[in-house]
Amino acid sequence: MMRAAIWLGFAVFAATGLTALCDHAQAQTAAPARSEASNTVRLPAVLPPDVAFGRFIALIRGHLLTGDELVRQRDWEDAHRHFMFPLEEIYGFIRENLRDYHMPPFDGALKALARTVAAHNAKQYPKAREKVESALAAADADLKLRQPDRSRFVVQTAVAVLNAASEEYADAVGDDCIVHPIGYQTARGFILQADRMFESVTSDLEAKNPEALHDMRDGLSQLKQAFATLNAPTHPPIELAAMQDIVARIEFAANKLR
């Protein structure tokens, strides 16, 4: 009994100590510089131009999804950070291509949205958010005209978004702790956006290859379950290698649609 009590005490101490270390790590890194907290500035492997552009649009939407949830929780500070990422880390990459995709400049709309959130203005928020969505919708319309096989394009772009989510999560975790909570939230937002993209073309995918669609949905279900909570847990909800394996399996299934 004594030995059992000693081991029980050690286990409690170890768990408590690890949680304390993780809490300390989060406290030290909860508000890192944006270049440290997010990987959206990283350029992906060489992608077709339309896919690369569509990926950036989808990453913006991923941040908007997360920001929306945070606004609903009245977590204005974190919401503001997610609304700033598109302006500070993505817009510069697509600015010169907006005209090619018949998309109006929308940095002003992004700034107005960020100001609205910074001011905690719940009344004006929907209107400011809608102005950004209008600009993104213009990109959607042009990309749809450019792509004769829309479902294949959407899936290819969604896979690129999931790879970006893996990169975000890689930066978010360390030493069995979530050291960059905002990176966890970003990865989650990208996963949710990719899921929306897949679901928008399910009827076409079902006709092309129902088995591949099932495999992709199964993988996304696992990812959504792992990233179920908006606020980052203390410990990683899934091993990075396991997440990367799921994304790779989704990509493998997606390649069957070609």
C-alpha positions as CSV (number, residue, x, y, z in Angstrom):
1,M,0.0,0.0,0.0
2,M,2.9,2.3,0.8
3,R,4.5,1.7,-2.5
4,A,1.2,2.3,-4.2
5,A,0.7,5.5,-2.3
6,I,4.2,6.7,-3.2
7,W,3.7,5.9,-6.9
8,L,0.3,7.6,-6.8
9,G,1.8,10.6,-5.2
10,F,4.6,10.7,-7.8
11,A,2.0,10.4,-10.6
12,V,0.0,13.3,-9.2
13,F,3.2,15.4,-8.8
14,A,4.3,14.6,-12.3
15,A,1.0,15.5,-13.8
16,T,0.7,18.6,-11.7
17,G,4.2,19.6,-12.5
18,L,3.8,19.1,-16.2
19,T,0.6,21.1,-16.2
20,A,2.4,23.9,-14.4
21,L,5.2,23.8,-16.9
22,C,2.7,24.0,-19.7
23,D,0.8,26.8,-18.1
24,H,4.1,28.7,-17.6
25,A,5.0,28.1,-21.3
26,Q,1.6,29.4,-22.4
27,A,2.0,32.4,-20.2
28,Q,5.4,33.1,-21.7
29,T,4.2,32.7,-25.3
30,A,0.5,33.5,-25.3
31,A,1.1,36.8,-27.1
32,P,4.1,36.3,-29.4
33,A,4.9,38.4,-32.3
34,R,2.6,37.7,-35.2
35,S,5.5,36.3,-37.3
36,E,6.0,33.7,-34.5
37,A,2.4,32.9,-33.9
38,S,1.3,32.2,-37.4
39,N,2.7,30.6,-40.5
40,T,0.4,32.1,-43.0
41,V,3.3,34.1,-44.5
42,R,5.0,30.9,-45.5
43,L,4.7,30.1,-49.2
44,P,3.5,26.6,-50.0
45,A,5.2,24.2,-52.3
46,V,4.8,25.2,-56.0
47,L,1.1,25.2,-56.8
48,P,-0.9,26.2,-59.9
49,P,-1.5,29.9,-59.8
50,D,-5.2,29.6,-59.3
51,V,-4.8,27.1,-56.5
52,A,-2.2,29.3,-54.8
53,F,-4.5,32.3,-55.0
54,G,-7.5,30.3,-53.9
55,R,-5.4,29.0,-51.0
56,F,-4.8,32.5,-49.7
57,I,-8.5,33.4,-50.0
58,A,-9.3,30.3,-48.0
59,L,-6.7,31.1,-45.4
60,I,-8.4,34.5,-44.9
61,R,-11.7,32.8,-44.5
62,G,-10.2,30.4,-41.9
63,H,-9.1,33.4,-39.8
64,L,-12.6,35.0,-40.3
65,L,-14.3,31.8,-39.1
66,T,-12.1,31.8,-35.9
67,G,-12.7,35.5,-35.4
68,D,-16.4,35.1,-35.7
69,E,-16.4,32.4,-33.0
70,L,-14.3,34.6,-30.7
71,V,-16.6,37.6,-31.3
72,R,-19.5,35.5,-30.2
73,Q,-17.6,34.7,-27.0
74,R,-16.9,38.4,-26.7
75,D,-13.2,37.6,-26.7
76,W,-12.5,40.8,-28.6
77,E,-8.7,40.8,-28.1
78,D,-8.1,37.4,-29.7
79,A,-10.7,38.1,-32.3
80,H,-8.8,41.2,-33.3
81,R,-5.6,39.3,-33.7
82,H,-7.2,36.9,-36.1
83,F,-8.8,39.7,-38.1
84,M,-5.4,41.4,-38.4
85,F,-3.6,38.3,-39.8
86,P,-5.2,38.6,-43.2
87,L,-4.2,42.2,-43.4
88,E,-0.7,41.9,-42.2
89,E,0.3,38.4,-43.4
90,I,-1.8,37.5,-46.5
91,Y,-3.0,40.6,-48.3
92,G,0.5,41.6,-49.4
93,F,0.9,38.3,-51.3
94,I,-2.3,38.8,-53.3
95,R,-2.4,42.5,-53.8
96,E,-0.8,42.5,-57.2
97,N,-3.1,39.7,-58.4
98,L,-6.5,41.1,-57.4
99,R,-7.1,42.7,-60.8
100,D,-6.4,39.4,-62.6
101,Y,-9.2,37.8,-60.6
102,H,-11.6,40.8,-61.0
103,M,-11.4,41.4,-57.3
104,P,-11.6,44.9,-55.8
105,P,-9.0,46.0,-53.3
106,F,-10.3,45.2,-49.9
107,D,-7.5,46.2,-47.5
108,G,-9.8,49.1,-46.4
109,A,-12.5,46.6,-45.6
110,L,-10.1,44.5,-43.6
111,K,-8.9,47.6,-41.7
112,A,-12.5,48.6,-41.0
113,L,-13.3,45.2,-39.7
114,A,-10.3,45.2,-37.4
115,R,-11.1,48.6,-36.1
116,T,-14.7,47.5,-35.4
117,V,-13.5,44.5,-33.4
118,A,-10.9,46.6,-31.6
119,A,-13.7,49.0,-30.5
120,H,-15.8,46.0,-29.3
121,N,-18.5,47.3,-31.6
122,A,-20.9,44.4,-31.8
123,K,-23.6,46.5,-33.5
124,Q,-21.4,47.4,-36.5
125,Y,-19.6,44.1,-36.7
126,P,-22.0,42.3,-39.1
127,K,-21.8,45.2,-41.6
128,A,-18.0,45.4,-41.4
129,R,-17.7,41.6,-41.8
130,E,-20.1,41.6,-44.8
131,K,-17.9,44.1,-46.7
132,V,-14.9,41.6,-46.5
133,E,-17.1,38.7,-47.6
134,S,-18.3,40.7,-50.6
135,A,-14.7,41.0,-51.8
136,L,-14.0,37.3,-51.2
137,A,-17.1,36.4,-53.1
138,A,-15.8,38.2,-56.2
139,A,-12.7,36.0,-56.1
140,D,-14.9,32.9,-55.8
141,A,-16.9,33.9,-58.8
142,D,-13.9,34.5,-61.0
143,L,-12.1,31.3,-59.9
144,K,-15.3,29.3,-60.7
145,L,-15.3,30.7,-64.3
146,R,-11.6,29.8,-64.7
147,Q,-11.9,26.2,-63.6
148,P,-13.8,23.8,-65.8
149,D,-13.5,21.0,-63.2
150,R,-14.6,23.0,-60.1
151,S,-14.8,20.1,-57.7
152,R,-11.2,19.1,-58.5
153,F,-10.0,22.6,-58.0
154,V,-11.8,23.0,-54.7
155,V,-10.4,19.8,-53.4
156,Q,-6.9,20.6,-54.5
157,T,-7.1,24.0,-52.8
158,A,-8.6,22.5,-49.6
159,V,-5.7,20.1,-49.3
160,A,-3.3,23.0,-49.6
161,V,-5.2,24.6,-46.7
162,L,-4.9,21.5,-44.6
163,N,-1.2,21.5,-45.2
164,A,-1.1,25.0,-43.9
165,A,-3.0,23.9,-40.8
166,S,-0.4,21.3,-40.2
167,E,2.3,23.9,-40.4
168,E,0.4,26.1,-37.9
169,Y,0.0,23.3,-35.5
170,A,3.7,22.4,-35.7
171,D,4.4,25.9,-34.5
172,A,1.7,25.7,-31.8
173,V,3.0,22.6,-30.0
174,G,6.2,22.0,-28.0
175,D,7.3,19.8,-25.2
176,D,3.8,18.2,-24.8
177,C,2.3,21.7,-24.4
178,I,0.4,24.1,-26.5
179,V,2.9,27.0,-26.5
180,H,1.2,29.2,-29.1
181,P,-2.6,29.0,-28.4
182,I,-3.3,31.3,-31.3
183,G,-1.5,28.9,-33.6
184,Y,-3.8,26.2,-32.4
185,Q,-6.8,28.4,-33.2
186,T,-5.4,29.2,-36.6
187,A,-4.9,25.5,-37.4
188,R,-8.5,24.8,-36.3
189,G,-9.9,27.6,-38.4
190,F,-8.1,26.3,-41.5
191,I,-9.4,22.8,-40.8
192,L,-13.0,24.1,-40.6
193,Q,-12.6,26.1,-43.8
194,A,-11.2,23.1,-45.6
195,D,-14.1,21.0,-44.4
196,R,-16.5,23.6,-45.7
197,M,-14.8,23.5,-49.1
198,F,-15.0,19.7,-49.3
199,E,-18.6,19.8,-48.3
200,S,-19.5,22.4,-51.0
201,V,-18.6,19.9,-53.8
202,T,-19.8,16.6,-52.2
203,S,-22.4,15.9,-54.9
204,D,-19.7,16.0,-57.6
205,L,-17.3,14.0,-55.5
206,E,-19.9,11.3,-54.8
207,A,-20.3,10.9,-58.5
208,K,-16.6,10.8,-59.2
209,N,-15.4,8.5,-56.5
210,P,-17.5,7.8,-53.4
211,E,-14.8,5.8,-51.8
212,A,-12.3,8.7,-52.0
213,L,-15.0,11.0,-50.6
214,H,-15.6,8.7,-47.7
215,D,-11.9,8.6,-46.9
216,M,-11.6,12.4,-47.0
217,R,-14.6,12.8,-44.8
218,D,-13.3,10.3,-42.4
219,G,-10.0,12.1,-42.1
220,L,-11.7,15.5,-41.6
221,S,-13.9,14.0,-39.0
222,Q,-10.8,12.9,-37.0
223,L,-9.3,16.4,-37.4
224,K,-12.5,18.2,-36.3
225,Q,-12.8,15.9,-33.3
226,A,-9.2,16.6,-32.3
227,F,-9.7,20.4,-32.7
228,A,-13.2,20.4,-31.2
229,T,-12.6,23.3,-28.8
230,L,-12.1,26.8,-29.8
231,N,-9.8,27.6,-26.9
232,A,-6.5,25.8,-27.0
233,P,-6.1,23.0,-24.4
234,T,-3.0,22.8,-22.2
235,H,-1.8,19.7,-23.9
236,P,-1.9,18.9,-27.6
237,P,-5.1,17.1,-28.5
238,I,-3.4,15.1,-31.2
239,E,0.2,14.3,-31.9
240,L,1.7,16.3,-34.7
241,A,2.8,13.2,-36.6
242,A,-0.7,11.8,-36.3
243,M,-2.2,15.0,-37.7
244,Q,0.3,15.0,-40.6
245,D,-0.6,11.4,-41.3
246,I,-4.3,12.2,-41.5
247,V,-3.7,15.1,-43.8
248,A,-1.5,12.9,-46.0
249,R,-4.3,10.3,-46.2
250,I,-6.8,13.0,-47.1
251,E,-4.4,14.1,-49.9
252,F,-3.9,10.6,-51.1
253,A,-7.7,10.1,-51.3
254,A,-8.0,13.5,-53.1
255,N,-5.5,12.4,-55.7
256,K,-7.9,9.6,-56.7
257,L,-10.3,12.2,-58.0
258,R,-8.0,13.3,-60.8
